Amino acid sequence: MTGPGGQGHRAGEQGHWGGEQGHWGGEPYAGPPPTRRPEPSQWPIAPPQAPPWRPGSWGPPPAALPPQAGVRWAAPPGTAPHDVPRPFLLAMRARDWAWWRPLLGLVLLAVVYVVAAVVVLLLSLLTGIGPDLALLDLVDPVVLLVTNLSLIVAIPTVWLAWSVAHGMRPGWSSSVLARLRWRLLPRFAVVALVTLGTGIGLSVVLGFVLGDDEVTGPVQDFGWLLVVVLLTTPLQSAAEEYLFRGYLSQAIAGWVRAPRAGAVVAAVVTAALFSAAHAPPDFLTFLDRFLFGLAASAVVGLTGGLEAAIVLHAVNNVLVFVLAGALGDGVVTEEAPHGGGELFVLLSALAMGSYVALVARSRRRLRPELVTAAHDLRGSGPLAPARAG
């Protein structure tokens, strides 16, 4: 190829590659003769292989890597623990679900709760404020305080079971958002005060009309009783809901797996256990508390969390203890009266049914979240290596 002005010669002339005195552009070239470029027909058929990918290299990692000893693959922090959206009762069925996890959690919960409750009682005795261990007179401020504290310790115990047995945030015991939805509490409280307040008030009147109830109150230290009731009874009510609806119901539903069947079985079993735990003196009182447990399970399913059940429980208990303290021991507020017990249970059932119906109706306005967030990782390649612990 000839350049401008005739400069630049073919091989063998001045300014050529090869030879002992090769030149390029008139400058002497003293190095070894360059290797001759192979002809296209001599090029290798297979393309060169890319170097293996290593962390920190450019480009994405390969679709899969061979397993390594002592290394497990885990989702990045903050990834939702569910591959598909789950209702509240199936929140335990996360990505790493195993049948033994709820069993381990129940054992842990039982052991830790018993120890914590005994510690509360012993501290009350050592400090000199400890009441009679029978804890029968619940309108006594000290008795009620110790009783409530011995139940409140169930809340961190349930959280511990979620963290240890399931490796999940304690908030999953509260709602499908893995936290308590505080915005719902005051709205449900108004509904509970109207419905349960009417039912409990009519039940007290019924006791005067059909029973032998008489006003003997207010009880001694009624002011202190109000303080204890308002400060600790809502927490005591929440503790029972975390125990029965925030863990036990979810454990049962997780084992049953089918959403509808699991919800029904969990509601019936936990309502029976809830009623039995309150030591009812007769069948009608047992039935009343059994229906209460069913109502609590119903609003949990309707709202995707414990908020409505906690409010139902707290408003009921606060009203019962305030009326019992104000009217005296002669008024029956916790048990079905001897006369007209069937009507008492009917009024209670109507009040709780009204609360459930109004909570269901309020869903259009309040729009509570009903299922968990989800991030489907099934079939995905490894995401983040983490050392097996």
Phi and psi in degrees as a GROMACS rama.xvg file:
@    title "Ramachandran Plot"
@    xaxis  label "Phi"
@    yaxis  label "Psi"
@TYPE xy
-102.327  130.803  THR-2
-89.2844  -174.136  GLY-3
-62.7877  142.548  PRO-4
69.0065  14.9831  GLY-5
79.4594  6.49724  GLY-6
-79.8451  154.66  GLN-7
87.3717  115.175  GLY-8
-115.59  162.187  HIS-9
-73.0082  170.983  ARG-10
-57.6547  139.451  ALA-11
99.8833  -16.572  GLY-12
-104.508  -176.372  GLU-13
-66.8198  137.834  GLN-14
76.5816  52.0525  GLY-15
-129.708  162.178  HIS-16
-90.3898  143.987  TRP-17
98.2478  159.011  GLY-18
92.0653  170.711  GLY-19
-78.0075  -31.4565  GLU-20
-117.797  60.0342  GLN-21
-68.8827  143.72  GLY-22
-128.839  155.884  HIS-23
-140.745  111.781  TRP-24
68.0757  26.7144  GLY-25
87.6243  -5.65463  GLY-26
-92.6182  140.735  GLU-27
-65.7971  145.715  PRO-28
-120.812  114.277  TYR-29
-102.938  -4.39614  ALA-30
-79.8217  179.339  GLY-31
-69.6035  152.569  PRO-32
-62.5543  136.519  PRO-33
-66.147  154.848  PRO-34
-72.1931  137.497  THR-35
-71.5534  131.311  ARG-36
-65.2041  130.124  ARG-37
-66.4997  153.418  PRO-38
-68.8071  153.699  GLU-39
-54.072  -32.4775  PRO-40
-69.4404  -17.8158  SER-41
-96.6737  1.65925  GLN-42
-65.9112  148.645  TRP-43
-67.273  145.77  PRO-44
-75.668  -45.3398  ILE-45
-80.0721  136.875  ALA-46
-71.7639  155.964  PRO-47
-63.4098  146.682  PRO-48
-85.2017  141.139  GLN-49
-74.6298  147.101  ALA-50
-64.8992  154.576  PRO-51
-63.8429  145.486  PRO-52
-76.1086  137.321  TRP-53
-130.244  152.265  ARG-54
-53.4498  132.13  PRO-55
96.9831  -10.0364  GLY-56
-75.6479  162.733  SER-57
-72.469  146.912  TRP-58
92.4823  163.14  GLY-59
-73.8634  159.642  PRO-60
-71.9405  164.007  PRO-61
-65.4561  164.952  PRO-62
-62.9484  -29.6525  ALA-63
-152.69  148.662  ALA-64
-123.558  147.06  LEU-65
-64.7738  146.418  PRO-66
-59.9119  145.061  PRO-67
-118.712  143.652  GLN-68
-64.5473  131.753  ALA-69
77.7633  9.60166  GLY-70
-124.249  131.894  VAL-71
-120.6  155.351  ARG-72
-97.641  129.51  TRP-73
-129.2  151.99  ALA-74
-68.1976  151.363  ALA-75
-59.9017  152.663  PRO-76
-56.8299  139.944  PRO-77
90.1111  -6.59984  GLY-78
-71.4211  137.037  THR-79
-57.2823  138.433  ALA-80
-77.7145  -1.49009  PRO-81
-114.862  137.2  HIS-82
-77.2231  -29.4917  ASP-83
-129.705  154.008  VAL-84
-60.6288  138.323  PRO-85
-123.227  142.822  ARG-86
-70.2304  168  PRO-87
-58.0217  -41.419  PHE-88
-68.4153  -16.6079  LEU-89
-109.015  20.3976  LEU-90
-63.8431  -26.2554  ALA-91
-67.9251  -23.6599  MET-92
-80.13  67.0668  ARG-93
-84.2741  -171.094  ALA-94
-62.0731  -33.3786  ARG-95
-107.042  32.7417  ASP-96
-58.7553  143.153  TRP-97
-148.138  146.043  ALA-98
-61.4958  -27.9554  TRP-99
-81.0676  -13.7766  TRP-100
-63.5103  -49.0161  ARG-101
-61.6694  -35.6642  PRO-102
-63.1226  -45.484  LEU-103
-60.9499  -41.8106  LEU-104
-63.6787  -39.981  GLY-105
-65.7036  -41.4846  LEU-106
-63.7718  -46.3143  VAL-107
-61.2719  -43.0191  LEU-108
-62.2515  -45.2305  LEU-109
-63.0805  -46.0849  ALA-110
-65.9449  -49.8047  VAL-111
-65.7963  -39.1059  VAL-112
-65.457  -44.3303  TYR-113
-59.5436  -44.1379  VAL-114
-62.924  -44.8802  VAL-115
-64.9748  -41.1901  ALA-116
-65.3232  -40.22  ALA-117
-64.8992  -38.7539  VAL-118
-61.1404  -41.8369  VAL-119
-60.9673  -44.9484  VAL-120
-64.8797  -42.4559  LEU-121
-64.8527  -40.3798  LEU-122
-63.141  -38.5357  LEU-123
-65.168  -35.8528  SER-124
-72.5551  -41.3096  LEU-125
-67.794  -30.911  LEU-126
-83.8195  -5.32445  THR-127
85.9335  2.05848  GLY-128
-101.95  2.00036  ILE-129
-64.0894  130.696  GLY-130
-87.5663  -173.088  PRO-131
-59.6075  131.603  ASP-132
-65.1995  -14.5938  LEU-133
-66.7423  -29.4728  ALA-134
51.5231  51.6821  LEU-135
-96.1009  -33.6221  LEU-136
-88.8983  86.6769  ASP-137
-79.3587  -2.69394  LEU-138
-92.559  1.72707  VAL-139
-82.4578  123.725  ASP-140
-56.5716  -39.9306  PRO-141
-69.0831  -43.9417  VAL-142
-60.9277  -45.2726  VAL-143
-65.274  -38.7518  LEU-144
-62.4693  -49.0587  LEU-145
-64.9432  -40.9102  VAL-146
-61.0817  -46.7298  THR-147
-64.0501  -41.6529  ASN-148
-64.2665  -37.3216  LEU-149
-67.7629  -20.967  SER-150
-92.782  -33.137  LEU-151
-62.2696  -29.9482  ILE-152
-63.785  -9.90325  VAL-153
-68.0375  -25.2516  ALA-154
-64.6565  -57.5902  ILE-155
-64.2957  -24.1139  PRO-156
-67.4269  -42.5269  THR-157
-63.533  -42.5967  VAL-158
-60.5747  -40.1756  TRP-159
-63.0604  -40.4176  LEU-160
-62.8205  -40.4763  ALA-161
-63.7511  -41.6561  TRP-162
-71.1555  -44.9943  SER-163
-81.0374  -50.5335  VAL-164
-77.2874  -29.7726  ALA-165
-114.825  -13.2343  HIS-166
64.0752  29.1701  GLY-167
-119.22  160.86  MET-168
-62.9673  140.513  ARG-169
-58.645  -24.2311  PRO-170
-62.7552  -17.8175  GLY-171
-66.7016  -13.447  TRP-172
-80.8852  -6.11495  SER-173
-100.599  -47.4893  SER-174
-165.383  178.806  SER-175
-72.7456  -8.58192  VAL-176
-94.5239  4.6852  LEU-177
61.5881  33.0862  ALA-178
-165.333  164.369  ARG-179
-79.984  130.719  LEU-180
-91.5489  91.6723  ARG-181
-63.3075  -26.4302  TRP-182
-63.531  -24.2038  ARG-183
-83.0778  -23.1157  LEU-184
-61.284  -51.4744  LEU-185
-65.2635  -32.558  PRO-186
-67.7629  -43.0335  ARG-187
-70.5279  -29.5489  PHE-188
-63.1923  -39.5113  ALA-189
-63.0025  -44.4852  VAL-190
-62.1579  -42.0561  VAL-191
-67.8  -39.4049  ALA-192
-63.5545  -37.6278  LEU-193
-71.0394  -49.0387  VAL-194
-77.3039  -55.1849  THR-195
-69.0618  -36.53  LEU-196
-59.7328  -41.6254  GLY-197
-64.9797  -44.6913  THR-198
-64.3568  -44.2131  GLY-199
-68.4979  -39.5585  ILE-200
-61.7801  -43.6078  GLY-201
-65.4337  -33.9881  LEU-202
-66.5413  -37.7889  SER-203
-66.2981  -42.8896  VAL-204
-62.2799  -40.261  VAL-205
-60.8762  -37.4299  LEU-206
-63.8147  -35.1234  GLY-207
-71.5074  -37.964  PHE-208
-76.8009  -46.8383  VAL-209
-101.743  -18.3128  LEU-210
-108.919  -161.901  GLY-211
-108.418  21.3939  ASP-212
-67.2216  146.239  ASP-213
-148.98  148.24  GLU-214
-77.2158  123.074  VAL-215
-124.539  0.653189  THR-216
-96.9495  -173.254  GLY-217
-73.7811  159.416  PRO-218
-75.2927  166.957  VAL-219
-64.2715  143.025  GLN-220
59.3414  40.2762  ASP-221
-62.7646  -34.3709  PHE-222
-62.3966  -46.0248  GLY-223
-64.704  -35.2186  TRP-224
-61.1577  -42.1712  LEU-225
-60.966  -41.943  LEU-226
-61.5037  -47.2477  VAL-227
-63.6434  -42.9994  VAL-228
-62.7036  -48.9504  VAL-229
-69.4734  -31.1406  LEU-230
-88.9224  -32.4812  LEU-231
-115.215  -25.9173  THR-232
-64.8936  -39.3532  THR-233
-59.4081  -38.368  PRO-234
-68.9336  -38.8437  LEU-235
-62.0188  -40.782  GLN-236
-65.2476  -41.7833  SER-237
-62.9228  -37.9821  ALA-238
-61.872  -42.9442  ALA-239
-65.0267  -36.2509  GLU-240
-70.1143  -39.0303  GLU-241
-62.1515  -36.1499  TYR-242
-72.8286  -50.4735  LEU-243
-85.7047  -44.5797  PHE-244
-99.1787  -22.2505  ARG-245
-92.0213  -10.8265  GLY-246
-137.345  -55.1939  TYR-247
-62.212  -43.8679  LEU-248
-61.2781  -41.3643  SER-249
-69.4502  -34.92  GLN-250
-63.8126  -46.0275  ALA-251
-64.9643  -46.4746  ILE-252
-63.5243  -34.8238  ALA-253
-65.3765  -36.8311  GLY-254
-71.2511  -37.879  TRP-255
-71.782  -35.7191  VAL-256
76.2697  -51.2028  ARG-257
-62.4339  124.118  ALA-258
-56.7636  -49.8629  PRO-259
-69.9894  -47.7944  ARG-260
-62.9356  -41.0472  ALA-261
-63.2959  -39.1363  GLY-262
-65.4147  -41.3231  ALA-263
-67.2027  -47.9715  VAL-264
-61.8597  -44.2536  VAL-265
-63.1841  -40.9693  ALA-266
-64.5671  -44.6119  ALA-267
-67.8449  -46.7985  VAL-268
-64.6937  -47.1464  VAL-269
-69.6816  -31.9201  THR-270
-65.5232  -40.5749  ALA-271
-65.7864  -44.305  ALA-272
-67.0242  -37.6575  LEU-273
-62.1174  -45.6563  PHE-274
-66.5428  -42.682  SER-275
-64.3837  -34.5911  ALA-276
-65.2378  -21.1956  ALA-277
-91.0787  8.2051  HIS-278
49.4433  62.9766  ALA-279
-67.3884  139.157  PRO-280
-78.963  -16.3925  PRO-281
-151.371  173.474  ASP-282
-66.3754  -39.9578  PHE-283
-64.1987  -39.7003  LEU-284
-66.4297  -40.3226  THR-285
-59.7921  -43.6963  PHE-286
-63.5719  -41.1632  LEU-287
-60.7763  -44.3476  ASP-288
-74.853  -28.5899  ARG-289
-64.2255  -43.5463  PHE-290
-64.7795  -34.5401  LEU-291
-61.2786  -44.5364  PHE-292
-62.3288  -38.6593  GLY-293
-64.6397  -40.7336  LEU-294
-63.8062  -40.3438  ALA-295
-63.7343  -42.1794  ALA-296
-65.1078  -35.6846  SER-297
-63.6822  -46.3941  ALA-298
-72.1438  -26.7491  VAL-299
-63.2062  -45.6089  VAL-300
-66.5056  -32.8339  GLY-301
-73.8833  -27.59  LEU-302
-115.238  -8.86967  THR-303
75.2725  25.5444  GLY-304
-176.901  -177.595  GLY-305
-89.665  -6.3312  LEU-306
-57.4963  -49.3238  GLU-307
-66.2324  -35.4219  ALA-308
-69.6775  -40.2885  ALA-309
-61.8941  -43.9202  ILE-310
-64.3529  -44.3105  VAL-311
-55.87  -47.0699  LEU-312
-68.7572  -45.8603  HIS-313
-65.7391  -46.3585  ALA-314
-63.6604  -41.5808  VAL-315
-59.9358  -49.6357  ASN-316
-67.874  -40.1727  ASN-317
-62.5759  -45.6895  VAL-318
-63.3912  -41.5077  LEU-319
-62.8753  -47.6233  VAL-320
-71.4584  -35.9033  PHE-321
-65.3998  -44.268  VAL-322
-67.046  -40.4378  LEU-323
-62.8955  -39.3023  ALA-324
-72.1862  -35.4197  GLY-325
-76.9965  -37.0811  ALA-326
-94.5322  -20.7109  LEU-327
101.905  174.112  GLY-328
-68.5171  -15.2096  ASP-329
-77.2418  -5.99255  GLY-330
-107.213  125.395  VAL-331
-86.7579  118.101  VAL-332
-120.815  -15.5959  THR-333
-106.53  -20.1316  GLU-334
-121.876  158.229  GLU-335
-68.6113  129.411  ALA-336
-66.2583  158.58  PRO-337
-65.0118  -37.0261  HIS-338
-103.023  128.146  GLY-339
75.0096  31.6439  GLY-340
-63.4826  -36.0788  GLY-341
-64.9831  -40.3514  GLU-342
-68.2586  -35.2669  LEU-343
-60.0321  -47.5089  PHE-344
-64.695  -38.1142  VAL-345
-64.1049  -44.7125  LEU-346
-61.7692  -42.4474  LEU-347
-63.151  -42.5705  SER-348
-64.4169  -39.5474  ALA-349
-65.3228  -39.8153  LEU-350
-64.6784  -45.3198  ALA-351
-69.2437  -37.736  MET-352
-63.7628  -37.3577  GLY-353
-64.2969  -40.2797  SER-354
-61.9052  -46.0893  TYR-355
-61.3245  -42.3675  VAL-356
-64.4477  -41.7314  ALA-357
-70.5501  -34.5539  LEU-358
-63.8135  -42.4885  VAL-359
-62.5342  -39.8524  ALA-360
-69.3557  -30.1334  ARG-361
-75.645  -7.26644  SER-362
-64.3983  -32.529  ARG-363
-63.483  -33.9307  ARG-364
-87.9719  -41.7343  ARG-365
-84.015  -24.761  LEU-366
49.5021  58.6761  ARG-367
-69.4851  144.739  PRO-368
-70.2517  134.699  GLU-369
-110.508  -16.4999  LEU-370
-135.109  160.841  VAL-371
-78.0371  161.227  THR-372
-70.642  156.115  ALA-373
-144.445  151.263  ALA-374
-140.073  104.688  HIS-375
-75.0749  111.27  ASP-376
-107.352  5.6825  LEU-377
-67.6345  129.856  ARG-378
84.5634  -5.75455  GLY-379
-78.2195  153.668  SER-380
-71.5264  177.104  GLY-381
-60.4091  141.146  PRO-382
-106.377  -47.927  LEU-383
-151.038  122.737  ALA-384
-74.6852  139.128  PRO-385
-140.988  138.252  ALA-386
-65.6466  134.012  ARG-387
-67.4808  130.126  ALA-388
